[in-house]
Amino acid sequence: MPQYDTWVVESPVDAIEGESLTFTITYEGATTVSSPTAAAYRNKTTVTSTVFPTNTPTASGNVVTLSPATGLLHGQYVIAVTATVDGNTEVRKVQVRVGRANDEQ
C-alpha cells in the first residue's frame, strides 16, 4: 500500500511558549477548498479547545486559514486540518515544536 505524505511543506514549525500563531495551508493544485476543521493533539491527547479557543478556520480558493493557536506549552503538537478539496475529504498535518524562551537550543 502506498504511503501518502499528509504533512504540509512548512512542517515542522518551531515556536516558543506563549506565542500566538496563525497557520495558513495552501492546497497546491486544488481549485476549491471548503468546510475546513482543525484539531490539535499533544502526546496523542486532544487539546483542541485549549489551543484553538476560537476554532473557526476559513477557506478561500485553495487556502485555509486557521484561528490563532494559543496556549501552547513546552512540547510537541500535531495540528490536523480536515477539508473538502475539489470534492474529496483530505487531512493535512502540521507538527509544532514548542520550546521555552530560556532554552539554549
N, C-alpha and C positions, 0 to 999 in steps of 0.2 A: 504494500500500500504506500502511495507517495506521501511525503511529508510536506505540509504546507506551512509557509512562513507567515505566521499571524502577527509577528512583531512589527511595529512601524519602523521606518527607516531611522527616525530620531532616537530610538530606544537603544540603550538606557539613558535616562535623564538623571543628572546629579542635582541635588538640592540640599538646602540647609534647613534644619528645624525652624519652624515659624514662618517660612516663606509662603506666599500665596502664588500658585502657578495656574495659568490658564493654558490648556492644551488645545491645539488645532490639529486635526488629522485630515490630510488630503488623500483622497482615494484616486490615485493616478489612473488615468484611462477611463474612469467612470463618468457617465453623463449626469446621472441623478442619484443623489443620496438623500434618504428621508428616514423619519422615525428613529432618530438616534437615542440610545440609552447608555448610561455609564454605570459601572460598578467598580468598587475599589476593594482590594484584598491586601491584608498584611498577615504574614505567617499562615496563609491559606484560610484566614478568617475574614468574613465580610465586614468591612468598616466603611461602607459607602456613606452612611448618614453622618459620620464624623468627618470624612474627607470632603464630601460634597454636601454641605448643609443646605444649599440651594441647588438641587440636581435637575437642571433644565438645559440639557445640551440642545444646540440648534444645528440645522443643516441648511446650507446654501450652495446650490450647484453640486460640486463634488467635495465640499469641505464641511467637516463637522467641528464645531467649537464647543468645548465643554465648559461648564460652570467652573469658577475658580476652585482649585483644590487647596484646602486649608487644613489646619490641624494635623499636619504631617509630623510624625515623631521619628526619632532615630530608627533606622531600619530600612527594609526593602518593601516596596509595594508593587502590585500589579494593578493597572487600571485597564479594564476590559470595556471596549466600546462596541456595542451591537447596533447595526444599522441595516436598512434595506438599501442595497446598492444595485442599481439597474435591475430591480426586481428580485434579487437574491438576498437572503439574510446572511450577513457576514459579521465576523467578530475580529477586531484588531486589538492588540495589547501594547501597552507601554509599561516598561519597568522603570520605577522611580527609586533611586538610591538616595536616602536621606542621611546626611551626616550632621554633626554638631558644629557650631561656629568655632569651637576650640579644638576640633580635630586637626592633627598635624598633617594627615594625608587623606 
